[in-house]
Amino acid sequence: MIVPDLMTLAQQCAPDVSPATMTAIVRTESAFNPYAIGVVRGRLLHQPSSIEEAIATVRALDAGHWNYSVGLAQVNRSNWPRLGLNVQDAFDPCRNLAAGGAILQNCFQLARASQTDVQRALRQGLSCYASGSLVTGYRTGYVQRVVNNATANVAVRPLPTVPAIAPSVSPIPVVPTDSDGLPAQPFRQTVEHGQPGTNLFDPQRGERDERPDNSAVVF
């Protein structure tokens, strides 16, 4: 499978977001691994190689009260109820892309409320997608990584089919870390005023970290 194939899937499953944008996010978040699990303040000893291993690992993480994100777009578990996802759905490539697209679209609309330039608002939306903040993603380099990945053109492995029933498989152990493990990412939460667990835009911090408005990533 090559990138245009994933772009086609993104267009079908997340039609409100440019396929190029969604593909760049997926490359940044999961490196096109539909079973990827990012643990906040922890890391897995290795990434799952099957849906069975991924589900077993998620159940172990839930039992240990870990916070984590999963799948192609690294959708945080806190979003699953609102988006109608269960553990099986969250690893389904199309459902995961749809969820990621909905979160990004919400972030983009938040940015547009105070930003008239579409490209600048998109970059702020990418920052929000990664951190819940319209500016943090600039400082961490996340926004620029997505922009860089938007111009990449490499082959990716085919997306596997998610089976209906998962047999018993041992979970992958998680190791605590002082910072987010790889490919662990911050919360993927839709940003709404007053919602706990989000880092809303602080106008006092300004936008000193913004780069020139020449992004190849567009809606």
Backbone torsions as a table, in degrees:
resi	resn	phi	psi	omega
1	MET	NA	137.5	176.8
2	ILE	-110.9	169.3	-174.9
3	VAL	-52.7	-43.2	178.7
4	PRO	-54.8	-30.2	177.9
5	ASP	-66.2	-43.1	177.7
6	LEU	-68.3	-34.1	176.9
7	MET	-63.4	-36.3	176.4
8	THR	-64.5	-43.5	177.4
9	LEU	-62.8	-41.7	179.0
10	ALA	-62.9	-39.6	179.5
11	GLN	-64.6	-36.8	-179.9
12	GLN	-74.1	-38.7	-170.9
13	CYS	-96.2	-25.9	179.2
14	ALA	-131.9	65.5	-171.4
15	PRO	-66.5	-16.8	-179.3
16	ASP	-82.0	-5.4	-179.6
17	VAL	-120.4	140.8	176.7
18	SER	-56.0	133.1	177.0
19	PRO	-57.0	-34.5	178.4
20	ALA	-64.6	-39.6	178.5
21	THR	-66.3	-46.3	-177.7
22	MET	-64.9	-39.6	179.5
23	THR	-65.6	-39.1	178.0
24	ALA	-65.1	-37.8	177.3
25	ILE	-65.1	-44.6	-179.8
26	VAL	-61.9	-42.3	178.6
27	ARG	-60.7	-40.6	-178.9
28	THR	-71.5	-42.0	-173.0
29	GLU	-78.2	-46.5	-169.5
30	SER	-129.5	-2.2	-174.9
31	ALA	54.4	35.8	176.5
32	PHE	68.8	20.8	177.1
33	ASN	-94.1	109.3	-177.8
34	PRO	-67.8	-14.7	-179.9
35	TYR	-100.7	6.7	-176.6
36	ALA	-60.3	138.5	176.2
37	ILE	-130.1	119.4	176.5
38	GLY	-104.5	122.1	-177.1
39	VAL	-100.8	125.9	178.4
40	VAL	-71.7	125.4	-177.1
41	ARG	59.1	36.4	176.4
42	GLY	-168.0	173.6	176.0
43	ARG	-150.0	147.6	175.0
44	LEU	-79.7	150.1	177.0
45	LEU	-61.3	-33.0	171.3
46	HIS	-158.5	162.8	-178.4
47	GLN	-82.7	148.3	179.1
48	PRO	-59.8	147.4	178.5
49	SER	-113.0	1.9	178.7
50	SER	-152.1	162.1	178.5
51	ILE	-64.7	-35.1	179.6
52	GLU	-63.3	-44.5	179.8
53	GLU	-67.3	-37.1	179.4
54	ALA	-64.9	-45.6	-179.3
55	ILE	-66.2	-42.5	177.9
56	ALA	-60.5	-39.0	-180.0
57	THR	-68.4	-41.6	178.1
58	VAL	-61.2	-41.9	179.8
59	ARG	-64.8	-36.4	176.4
60	ALA	-68.5	-38.2	177.5
61	LEU	-64.8	-40.4	176.8
62	ASP	-61.7	-43.1	179.9
63	ALA	-63.1	-30.5	179.1
64	GLY	-92.3	4.8	177.7
65	HIS	60.8	37.8	175.8
66	TRP	-84.7	153.4	171.5
67	ASN	-100.5	136.9	-174.2
68	TYR	-156.8	164.5	175.5
69	SER	-127.7	152.2	-173.9
70	VAL	-137.1	161.4	168.0
71	GLY	82.2	-172.8	-176.3
72	LEU	-54.6	-45.9	-176.7
73	ALA	-98.8	6.2	179.5
74	GLN	51.6	65.3	179.5
75	VAL	-82.8	124.1	-177.3
76	ASN	-69.9	144.0	-177.3
77	ARG	-58.2	-27.6	-179.2
78	SER	-65.0	-20.4	-179.8
79	ASN	-88.4	-14.7	-172.8
80	TRP	-57.8	-49.1	-177.9
81	PRO	-59.3	-44.1	-177.9
82	ARG	-65.0	-33.3	-177.7
83	LEU	-94.1	3.8	177.0
84	GLY	70.8	32.3	-178.7
85	LEU	-102.1	144.3	165.7
86	ASN	-113.5	-177.3	-174.1
87	VAL	-61.7	-36.3	178.9
88	GLN	-68.6	-46.4	-179.3
89	ASP	-60.7	-37.6	-174.0
90	ALA	-62.2	-25.4	178.9
91	PHE	-96.0	-5.4	176.5
92	ASP	-70.9	124.6	-174.7
93	PRO	-53.5	-45.2	-177.7
94	CYS	-68.9	-46.3	180.0
95	ARG	-63.3	-37.7	180.0
96	ASN	-67.4	-43.2	177.7
97	LEU	-63.8	-39.6	178.2
98	ALA	-62.0	-41.7	179.2
99	ALA	-66.1	-45.4	178.0
100	GLY	-61.2	-40.2	178.1
101	GLY	-63.1	-40.0	179.0
102	ALA	-64.7	-40.4	179.4
103	ILE	-66.6	-44.5	179.5
104	LEU	-64.0	-41.4	180.0
105	GLN	-61.5	-40.0	177.8
106	ASN	-63.6	-42.9	178.4
107	CYS	-64.1	-40.0	179.5
108	PHE	-62.9	-43.2	178.8
109	GLN	-64.9	-36.6	176.3
110	LEU	-61.8	-44.3	179.6
111	ALA	-66.1	-39.4	-178.4
112	ARG	-64.9	-22.4	179.8
113	ALA	-62.9	-25.5	-178.6
114	SER	-126.4	7.0	-175.7
115	GLN	-138.2	117.1	-177.3
116	THR	-83.2	-25.6	179.6
117	ASP	-76.2	120.2	-173.7
118	VAL	-63.1	-45.1	-178.5
119	GLN	-65.8	-39.4	177.7
120	ARG	-65.6	-39.3	178.0
121	ALA	-65.4	-37.5	178.4
122	LEU	-64.0	-43.0	178.6
123	ARG	-63.0	-41.2	176.4
124	GLN	-63.9	-37.1	177.2
125	GLY	-63.5	-38.1	176.2
126	LEU	-63.8	-40.9	176.6
127	SER	-60.5	-44.3	178.6
128	CYS	-62.3	-40.3	-180.0
129	TYR	-58.9	-37.9	-176.6
130	ALA	-83.9	-30.6	-168.5
131	SER	-134.0	-11.6	-173.1
132	GLY	83.5	0.5	-179.4
133	SER	-122.0	144.2	179.0
134	LEU	-76.9	-6.6	-176.9
135	VAL	-124.0	-26.5	-174.4
136	THR	-58.9	-37.2	-178.7
137	GLY	-62.8	-20.1	174.4
138	TYR	-74.0	-44.5	-176.5
139	ARG	-68.1	-35.5	-179.5
140	THR	-79.5	-11.0	-178.0
141	GLY	86.6	1.1	-176.6
142	TYR	-61.7	-46.5	-177.7
143	VAL	-58.6	-46.0	-178.8
144	GLN	-66.6	-34.0	177.6
145	ARG	-63.6	-42.1	178.4
146	VAL	-64.2	-43.7	178.3
147	VAL	-59.7	-45.5	179.0
148	ASN	-62.2	-41.4	-178.6
149	ASN	-69.8	-21.3	179.2
150	ALA	-65.8	-23.7	-179.0
151	THR	-99.1	-4.4	179.6
152	ALA	-73.7	155.0	-179.0
153	ASN	-146.9	80.9	-180.0
154	VAL	-124.7	157.3	178.8
155	ALA	-75.3	148.4	176.3
156	VAL	-127.7	156.2	-177.7
157	ARG	-72.6	156.3	180.0
158	PRO	-60.5	146.6	175.8
159	LEU	-79.6	126.3	-177.8
160	PRO	-75.1	160.3	175.4
161	THR	-80.3	136.7	178.6
162	VAL	-87.5	117.5	-179.0
163	PRO	-71.5	161.3	-177.4
164	ALA	-75.1	-34.6	-176.3
165	ILE	-127.1	131.1	-178.9
166	ALA	-102.8	126.8	177.0
167	PRO	-72.2	173.5	-179.4
168	SER	-71.2	123.9	-179.8
169	VAL	-138.6	144.7	-179.7
170	SER	-71.5	139.9	177.9
171	PRO	-74.1	159.7	175.9
172	ILE	-86.8	130.0	179.7
173	PRO	-63.7	149.5	176.9
174	VAL	-111.8	141.0	-180.0
175	VAL	-112.7	122.9	178.2
176	PRO	-63.8	147.5	175.4
177	THR	-134.7	164.3	177.5
178	ASP	-77.0	-24.0	177.2
179	SER	-132.1	174.1	-177.1
180	ASP	-58.6	129.4	177.1
181	GLY	-76.0	164.5	178.5
182	LEU	-93.2	134.5	0.9
183	PRO	-91.1	36.0	-178.7
184	ALA	-57.6	141.1	179.3
185	GLN	-128.9	161.2	175.7
186	PRO	-64.1	179.2	-177.0
187	PHE	-54.1	137.6	169.2
188	ARG	-102.9	76.0	-177.7
189	GLN	-113.8	139.6	171.7
190	THR	-64.1	131.3	-174.4
191	VAL	-89.1	119.3	176.1
192	GLU	-135.7	142.8	-179.0
193	HIS	-59.2	130.4	177.4
194	GLY	87.4	-5.7	-179.2
195	GLN	-79.1	128.1	-179.3
196	PRO	-67.4	152.6	174.5
197	GLY	84.0	9.7	178.8
198	THR	-118.1	155.4	179.3
199	ASN	-112.8	93.8	-174.5
200	LEU	-74.2	157.7	-179.1
201	PHE	-60.4	130.0	178.6
202	ASP	-108.8	107.9	-176.7
203	PRO	-62.8	-19.8	179.1
204	GLN	-69.5	-22.6	-177.9
205	ARG	-82.9	-20.1	178.1
206	GLY	69.2	-165.8	-177.6
207	GLU	-131.6	46.0	-175.8
208	ARG	-64.5	-21.9	-175.1
209	ASP	-90.9	1.9	-177.9
210	GLU	-68.4	143.4	178.4
211	ARG	-98.1	168.5	178.9
212	PRO	-54.5	149.1	-175.4
213	ASP	-82.0	72.2	-179.4
214	ASN	-131.3	33.3	-175.2
215	SER	-66.6	143.6	172.6
216	ALA	-88.5	-2.8	-177.7
217	VAL	-94.0	121.3	-176.9
218	VAL	-136.3	154.6	171.2
219	PHE	-80.3	NA	NA
